[in-house]
Each structure stands twice: as structure tokens, then as C-alpha cells.
Amino acid sequence: MEQIDYVRYCDGKLASEEYYTSIKSTTIDQIYSMMRKKEKNFLIYSFQENNAIYGVCNVYEEHGNLLSFLTKDLKYSFSFRYDGKDKLYKKMEYNNIELIYEDDDNCLYHKSDGVYCKTLRTGENRKIYDHNGEIGITLLNGWAKFQERVVSYDGNLVDKQEIMKIW
């Protein structure tokens, strides 16, 4: 699996670039058409799994500095897929969950108390990582690496890492 930076927007301004201008306007117009209305504060992540390209979009009420969004400010989220003919289509829309990843079989999402995995075919939900604060997640072939920086009571920073098979 490879992460692709399609577009990432912050307060209505392009925060990361695409190399081809024609793709940029087409892609962002398709993303806007999937939203409830034309939003200003959102993050998009996209992934390639073999020949399929998937993406998730989290829409927020507000933003902080430099693409800093808080889960509590989430308005809604949705997943999308690229059809191979320069067209994106919306798969699912969610309230109250911050999407991390979704393909045809699995959905990984964040809530204020941790990270959850949902098996889309069965509807089974399970909490896979418990945390409070900001985390980094790397996904590869059904494995997840969680990285978290924890501030201890004495003021020291502790970097925590955990790797697990999630599907």
C-alpha cells in the first residue's frame, strides 16, 4: 500500500501541491461535489492498494496552525474511490468519526479515546489502539504501526511505538 497526496486543504488554501494543474482542478472539484456544501477546512488522504485508489476526507469546523485539526472539531467524514477513468466516487459518509483509512473491506477510524477498526462486510467494530493525544499511524499489508509521543509527569518526552496485525 502506498499513500498518495492527492490534495490537502487547510482553511481553503492549498497546503500541498499536485504536479499537474489539470488534475488538481478536476480532483478538487470532484471532492467538493461529494461534500454537503463547499467546505473550507478539510484534510484528504488517499492510498493505492494494487490497482485500486481509495481516499478519505475529514471535514472540520475549525483548524489550528499548519494543518492542525482536532477530532472534537470534526463535522463529518467520507470515503471515496477512484474508478480508473479520472473519476472519483463517494463510497460512505460518516458522522462523529475521523477517518484514517478505508478500502472495500476495512475501515480504520479515530475517536477521542482511540483507534477503531470496522470490518465492512460483517459490520464488526473493535477498538485496536487506546491513546489520548496525537499519534502517527503507518499501514502496510494489514499491519499497523502506531507512534505516540507521551509527556510524563516529570516533563520528559517518551516515544512509544506499537506494531500489530489489524486485518
Disulfide bonds with the S-S distance in Angstrom:
none
